[in-house]
């Protein structure tokens, strides 16, 4: 098959290790530091720059042309994100440090680099790619944690199990899907998950935590889905003439 994965080589391992360390683990560390002085809604808006940077990088590096329709789609998605988090972000901006905001923006740019880098890297199987990405990132994140924070002394069994489950499902399994999608649909399409994550979090909060459902969530969902559709719409020119 034309989309078959290539065999694992030293070059491929190096490429995915760099992506895992620089473009996956490093943003995690930056966001964890930024979260100490910056509200989550503010960081969500900063992170909303990921699709824009991805689209620009894809245009110049991957030759994935930045059309006017794609620009409109990215803007619609960002507007949807802003509609969702702006009420909370308004309160957070006044209490957020400039340093934290800068870290969040740098993290978003690095996520964009990871999208493009994964598209450029040798096409290993999604499972193997994810194993290298997460493995290298885990080593880097562990080393960073030992340097930046003390080891938890009184962590309960429940909290440790929660950490393991978070690493397994939203990280490991999600990474396999992430690589699979990038290899088949491109970096820009996958970058729109940045806009969908806060919507999922809000929806799960409504279902499981009895949080109120606001009109802004419905409006944000409509804008984001419309933005994804517009940005990834291909011109259908009839070949039967």
LOKOL-872078 format. One line per 8 residues: number of its first residue (from 1); for each residue x, y, z of N, C-alpha, C. Coordinates in steps of 0.1 Angstrom, whole numbers, padded with zeros to 4 digits. Layout:
NUM = X Y Z X Y Z X Y Z; ...
REM end
This chain:
1 = 0008 -0012 0000 0000 0000 0000 0009 0012 0000; 0004 0023 -0006 0012 0035 -0007 0014 0042 0006; 0005 0040 0016 0006 0047 0029 0013 0038 0039; 0019 0028 0035 0026 0019 0045 0037 0026 0052; 0038 0022 0065 0048 0029 0073 0062 0023 0069; 0072 0031 0071 0086 0027 0068 0092 0020 0080; 0103 0013 0078 0109 0006 0090 0115 0017 0099; 0117 0012 0112 0123 0021 0122 0138 0022 0119
9 = 0142 0035 0118 0157 0038 0116 0161 0047 0127; 0175 0048 0128 0180 0058 0138 0176 0072 0135; 0175 0075 0122 0171 0089 0119 0156 0092 0123; 0148 0081 0121 0134 0083 0126 0132 0084 0141; 0140 0076 0148 0140 0076 0162 0144 0090 0167; 0155 0095 0161 0160 0108 0165 0149 0119 0162; 0143 0119 0151 0133 0129 0147 0121 0129 0157; 0116 0117 0160 0104 0116 0169 0108 0119 0183
17 = 0121 0116 0187 0125 0120 0200 0126 0135 0202; 0132 0142 0192 0132 0156 0192 0118 0162 0193; 0109 0157 0185 0095 0162 0186 0089 0160 0200; 0092 0148 0205 0086 0145 0218 0092 0154 0229; 0105 0157 0229 0111 0165 0239 0108 0180 0237; 0110 0185 0225 0109 0199 0223 0095 0204 0221; 0087 0196 0214 0074 0201 0210 0062 0194 0217; 0065 0185 0226 0054 0178 0234 0057 0180 0249
25 = 0069 0176 0254 0072 0177 0268 0074 0192 0272; 0082 0199 0264 0085 0213 0268 0073 0222 0269; 0063 0221 0260 0051 0229 0263 0044 0225 0275; 0044 0212 0279 0038 0208 0291 0044 0215 0303; 0057 0215 0303 0064 0222 0314 0061 0237 0314; 0062 0243 0303 0059 0258 0302 0045 0261 0307; 0035 0253 0303 0021 0255 0308 0020 0253 0322; 0027 0243 0328 0026 0241 0342 0032 0252 0350
33 = 0042 0258 0345 0048 0270 0351 0039 0282 0350; 0034 0284 0338 0025 0295 0335 0012 0295 0344; 0007 0282 0346 -0005 0281 0354 -0004 0286 0368; 0008 0288 0373 0010 0293 0387 0006 0307 0388; 0007 0315 0377 0004 0329 0377 -0006 0333 0366; -0012 0324 0359 -0020 0327 0348 -0033 0318 0348; -0045 0324 0346 -0057 0317 0347 -0058 0307 0335; -0066 0297 0337 -0068 0286 0327 -0074 0292 0314
41 = -0084 0301 0316 -0091 0307 0304 -0081 0316 0296; -0073 0323 0303 -0062 0331 0296 -0053 0322 0288; -0049 0311 0294 -0040 0302 0288 -0047 0295 0276; -0060 0293 0277 -0067 0287 0266 -0067 0296 0254; -0068 0309 0256 -0068 0319 0245 -0054 0319 0239; -0044 0319 0248 -0030 0319 0242 -0028 0306 0234; -0032 0295 0239 -0031 0282 0232 -0039 0282 0219; -0049 0291 0218 -0056 0292 0206 -0048 0297 0194
49 = -0036 0302 0196 -0028 0306 0185 -0021 0294 0178; -0023 0282 0183 -0016 0270 0177 -0021 0268 0163; -0034 0268 0160 -0038 0266 0146 -0032 0277 0136; -0032 0289 0141 -0027 0300 0132 -0012 0298 0129; -0004 0295 0139 0010 0292 0137 0012 0280 0128; 0004 0270 0131 0005 0257 0123 0002 0260 0108; -0008 0268 0106 -0012 0271 0092 -0001 0279 0085; 0005 0289 0092 0016 0296 0086 0028 0287 0084
57 = 0032 0279 0093 0044 0270 0092 0041 0260 0081; 0029 0255 0080 0026 0245 0069 0027 0252 0056; 0023 0264 0055 0024 0272 0042 0038 0273 0037; 0047 0277 0046 0061 0279 0042 0070 0266 0042; 0067 0257 0051 0076 0245 0053 0070 0233 0045; 0057 0231 0046 0051 0219 0040 0046 0222 0026; 0046 0235 0023 0040 0239 0010 0025 0236 0009; 0019 0236 0021 0004 0234 0023 -0002 0248 0022
65 = -0007 0252 0010 -0010 0266 0007 -0020 0272 0017; -0017 0284 0022 -0025 0291 0031 -0035 0299 0023; -0047 0294 0020 -0057 0300 0012 -0065 0310 0021; -0073 0319 0014 -0081 0328 0021 -0092 0320 0029; -0097 0309 0024 -0107 0301 0031 -0101 0295 0043; -0089 0291 0043 -0082 0285 0055 -0080 0296 0065; -0077 0308 0061 -0075 0319 0071 -0088 0322 0078; -0099 0323 0070 -0112 0325 0076 -0116 0314 0085
73 = -0113 0302 0082 -0117 0291 0090 -0109 0291 0104; -0096 0294 0103 -0088 0296 0115 -0094 0307 0124; -0097 0318 0118 -0103 0329 0125 -0116 0326 0132; -0125 0318 0125 -0137 0314 0130 -0136 0305 0142; -0126 0296 0141 -0123 0287 0152 -0118 0295 0164; -0109 0304 0162 -0104 0312 0173 -0115 0321 0180; -0124 0326 0171 -0136 0334 0176 -0145 0325 0185; -0147 0312 0181 -0155 0303 0189 -0148 0300 0202
81 = -0135 0298 0202 -0128 0296 0215 -0130 0309 0224; -0128 0321 0218 -0129 0333 0226 -0143 0334 0232; -0154 0331 0224 -0167 0331 0229 -0169 0323 0241; -0163 0311 0241 -0164 0301 0252 -0157 0306 0264; -0145 0311 0263 -0137 0314 0275 -0136 0329 0279; -0141 0338 0270 -0139 0352 0273 -0145 0357 0286; -0157 0353 0290 -0162 0357 0303 -0152 0354 0315; -0146 0343 0315 -0137 0339 0325 -0123 0346 0323
89 = -0120 0347 0310 -0107 0353 0307 -0106 0368 0311; -0117 0375 0310 -0118 0389 0314 -0113 0391 0328; -0118 0382 0337 -0114 0382 0351 -0099 0378 0353; -0095 0369 0344 -0081 0363 0346 -0070 0372 0341; -0073 0380 0330 -0062 0389 0325 -0057 0398 0335; -0065 0404 0344 -0060 0413 0354 -0051 0407 0364; -0053 0393 0366 -0045 0386 0376 -0034 0378 0370; -0032 0379 0357 -0022 0370 0351 -0009 0378 0349
97 = 0002 0372 0351 0015 0378 0349 0019 0378 0334; 0026 0388 0330 0031 0389 0316 0040 0377 0313; 0048 0373 0323 0057 0362 0321 0049 0349 0318; 0038 0347 0326 0030 0335 0323 0023 0335 0310; 0019 0346 0305 0012 0347 0292 0022 0344 0281; 0035 0350 0283 0045 0347 0273 0048 0332 0272; 0049 0326 0284 0052 0311 0284 0041 0304 0277; 0028 0308 0279 0017 0301 0273 0018 0303 0257
105 = 0021 0314 0253 0022 0317 0239 0034 0309 0232; 0045 0308 0239 0056 0300 0234 0052 0286 0234; 0045 0281 0244 0040 0267 0244 0031 0264 0232; 0022 0274 0229 0014 0272 0217 0022 0271 0204; 0032 0280 0203 0041 0279 0191 0048 0266 0190; 0052 0261 0201 0059 0248 0201 0050 0236 0197; 0037 0237 0202 0027 0227 0198 0026 0228 0183; 0025 0240 0177 0024 0241 0162 0036 0235 0156
113 = 0048 0237 0161 0060 0230 0156 0059 0215 0156; 0053 0210 0167 0051 0195 0168 0042 0190 0157; 0031 0198 0154 0022 0194 0143 0029 0193 0130; 0037 0203 0127 0045 0203 0114 0056 0192 0114; 0063 0191 0125 0074 0182 0126 0069 0167 0125; 0058 0164 0131 0052 0151 0129 0048 0148 0115; 0043 0158 0108 0040 0156 0094 0052 0154 0085; 0063 0160 0089 0075 0159 0081 0083 0147 0084
121 = 0082 0141 0096 0090 0130 0100 0087 0117 0092; 0096 0108 0093 0094 0095 0086 0081 0089 0090; 0074 0083 0081 0061 0078 0084 0061 0064 0090; 0065 0063 0103 0064 0051 0111 0049 0048 0114; 0046 0037 0119 0033 0033 0123 0029 0043 0135; 0016 0047 0136 0012 0055 0147 0016 0050 0160; 0015 0037 0162 0019 0031 0175 0033 0033 0178; 0042 0030 0169 0056 0032 0171 0060 0047 0172
129 = 0054 0055 0164 0057 0070 0165 0053 0075 0178; 0042 0071 0183 0037 0076 0196 0046 0070 0208; 0050 0058 0206 0059 0052 0217 0072 0060 0218; 0078 0064 0207 0090 0072 0207 0087 0086 0212; 0077 0092 0207 0073 0106 0211 0071 0106 0226; 0062 0097 0231 0059 0098 0245 0070 0093 0254; 0078 0083 0249 0089 0079 0257 0100 0089 0259; 0103 0096 0248 0113 0107 0250 0108 0118 0258
137 = 0095 0122 0255 0089 0133 0263 0088 0130 0278; 0085 0117 0281 0084 0113 0295 0097 0114 0302; 0108 0110 0296 0121 0111 0302 0124 0126 0304; 0122 0134 0294 0125 0148 0296 0116 0155 0306; 0104 0151 0307 0095 0157 0317 0098 0153 0331; 0102 0140 0332 0106 0135 0345 0119 0142 0350; 0128 0144 0342 0141 0151 0346 0137 0166 0349; 0128 0172 0342 0124 0186 0345 0117 0186 0359
145 = 0109 0177 0361 0101 0176 0374 0111 0175 0386; 0121 0166 0384 0130 0164 0395 0138 0177 0398; 0140 0185 0388 0148 0197 0390 0139 0209 0395; 0127 0209 0390 0118 0221 0393 0109 0219 0405; 0106 0207 0409 0097 0204 0420 0101 0192 0428; 0098 0193 0441 0101 0181 0450 0092 0169 0446; 0097 0157 0449 0089 0145 0447 0078 0145 0457; 0065 0142 0453 0054 0142 0462 0056 0131 0473
153 = 0055 0136 0485 0058 0126 0497 0045 0120 0502; 0034 0126 0500 0022 0121 0506 0011 0119 0496; 0015 0115 0484 0005 0113 0474 -0003 0100 0477; -0016 0101 0476 -0025 0090 0479 -0025 0080 0467; -0030 0068 0470 -0031 0058 0460 -0041 0063 0449; -0051 0070 0453 -0061 0074 0444 -0055 0085 0434; -0047 0094 0439 -0041 0104 0431 -0031 0097 0421; -0024 0087 0426 -0014 0081 0417 -0021 0073 0406
161 = -0032 0067 0409 -0040 0060 0399 -0045 0070 0389; -0050 0081 0394 -0055 0091 0385 -0044 0096 0375; -0032 0098 0380 -0021 0102 0371 -0018 0092 0361; -0018 0079 0365 -0016 0068 0355 -0027 0068 0345; -0039 0069 0349 -0050 0069 0339 -0049 0081 0330; -0046 0092 0335 -0044 0104 0326 -0033 0102 0316; -0022 0096 0321 -0011 0093 0311 -0015 0083 0301; -0024 0073 0305 -0027 0062 0295 -0037 0067 0285
169 = -0048 0073 0289 -0059 0076 0280 -0058 0089 0273; -0058 0101 0280 -0058 0114 0273 -0044 0117 0267; -0034 0109 0271 -0021 0112 0266 -0016 0101 0256; -0014 0089 0261 -0009 0078 0252 -0018 0075 0241; -0031 0071 0244 -0040 0067 0233 -0043 0079 0224; -0044 0091 0230 -0047 0103 0222 -0035 0106 0213; -0023 0103 0217 -0011 0105 0208 -0011 0096 0196; -0016 0084 0198 -0017 0075 0187 -0027 0080 0176
177 = -0038 0085 0181 -0048 0090 0172 -0043 0103 0165; -0035 0111 0173 -0030 0124 0168 -0020 0121 0157; -0011 0111 0158 -0001 0108 0148 -0009 0103 0136; -0018 0094 0138 -0026 0088 0127 -0033 0098 0119; -0039 0108 0126 -0046 0118 0119 -0037 0128 0111; -0026 0131 0117 -0016 0140 0110 -0011 0134 0097; -0008 0121 0098 -0002 0114 0087 -0013 0113 0075; -0025 0114 0079 -0036 0112 0068 -0043 0125 0064
185 = -0044 0134 0074 -0052 0146 0071 -0043 0159 0070; -0032 0159 0076 -0023 0171 0077 -0023 0178 0090; -0013 0186 0091 -0010 0193 0104 -0021 0203 0107; -0026 0211 0097 -0035 0221 0100 -0049 0216 0105; -0054 0205 0099 -0066 0199 0103 -0065 0195 0118; -0055 0188 0121 -0053 0183 0135 -0051 0194 0145; -0046 0205 0141 -0044 0217 0150 -0057 0222 0155; -0068 0220 0148 -0081 0225 0153 -0086 0218 0165
193 = -0079 0207 0169 -0083 0201 0182 -0080 0211 0194; -0072 0220 0191 -0069 0231 0201 -0082 0238 0205; -0090 0240 0195 -0103 0247 0197 -0113 0238 0204; -0112 0225 0201 -0123 0216 0206 -0120 0211 0220; -0108 0211 0225 -0105 0207 0239 -0113 0214 0249; -0113 0228 0249 -0121 0234 0260 -0136 0231 0259; -0141 0228 0246 -0155 0225 0245 -0158 0211 0251; -0149 0202 0249 -0151 0189 0256 -0150 0190 0271
201 = -0141 0198 0276 -0140 0200 0290 -0153 0206 0296; -0158 0216 0289 -0171 0222 0293 -0182 0212 0293; -0183 0205 0282 -0194 0195 0280 -0194 0184 0291; -0182 0179 0294 -0180 0169 0304 -0184 0175 0318; -0180 0188 0320 -0184 0194 0333 -0199 0195 0334; -0206 0198 0323 -0221 0199 0324 -0227 0185 0327; -0221 0175 0321 -0227 0161 0322 -0224 0155 0336; -0211 0156 0340 -0207 0148 0352 -0206 0157 0364
209 = -0204 0170 0363 -0202 0178 0375 -0214 0188 0377; -0224 0186 0369 -0237 0194 0370 -0234 0209 0369; -0224 0212 0361 -0221 0226 0358 -0232 0232 0348; -0235 0245 0349 -0246 0250 0341 -0242 0251 0326; -0252 0249 0317 -0249 0250 0303 -0253 0264 0298; -0243 0271 0293 -0245 0285 0289 -0247 0286 0274; -0253 0296 0269 -0255 0298 0255 -0241 0299 0248; -0231 0304 0255 -0218 0306 0248 -0212 0293 0244
217 = -0215 0282 0251 -0210 0269 0247 -0216 0265 0234; -0229 0267 0232 -0236 0263 0219 -0230 0272 0208; -0229 0285 0210 -0224 0294 0200 -0210 0290 0197; -0201 0287 0207 -0187 0284 0204 -0186 0271 0196; -0195 0261 0199 -0194 0249 0192 -0198 0251 0177; -0208 0259 0175 -0212 0262 0161 -0201 0269 0153; -0195 0279 0160 -0184 0286 0153 -0172 0277 0150; -0168 0269 0160 -0156 0261 0158 -0158 0250 0148
225 = -0170 0244 0148 -0172 0234 0138 -0173 0240 0124; -0179 0252 0123 -0180 0259 0110 -0166 0262 0105; -0157 0267 0115 -0144 0270 0111 -0136 0259 0106; -0138 0247 0113 -0131 0235 0108 -0135 0231 0094; -0149 0232 0092 -0154 0229 0078 -0149 0238 0068; -0149 0251 0071 -0144 0261 0061 -0129 0260 0058; -0121 0258 0069 -0107 0257 0067 -0102 0245 0059; -0110 0234 0060 -0106 0222 0054 -0114 0218 0042
233 = -0123 0227 0038 -0131 0225 0026 -0122 0225 0013; -0124 0216 0005 -0117 0215 -0008 -0126 0219 -0019; -0121 0226 -0029 -0129 0230 -0040 -0133 0218 -0048; -0146 0216 -0050 -0150 0205 -0058 -0153 0209 -0072; -0144 0207 -0080 -0146 0210 -0094 -0150 0198 -0102; -0161 0198 -0108 -0165 0186 -0115 -0156 0182 -0126; -0152 0170 -0127 -0143 0165 -0137 -0151 0160 -0150; -0164 0161 -0149 -0172 0156 -0161 -0176 0169 -0168
241 = -0168 0173 -0178 -0172 0184 -0186 -0173 0180 -0200
REM end
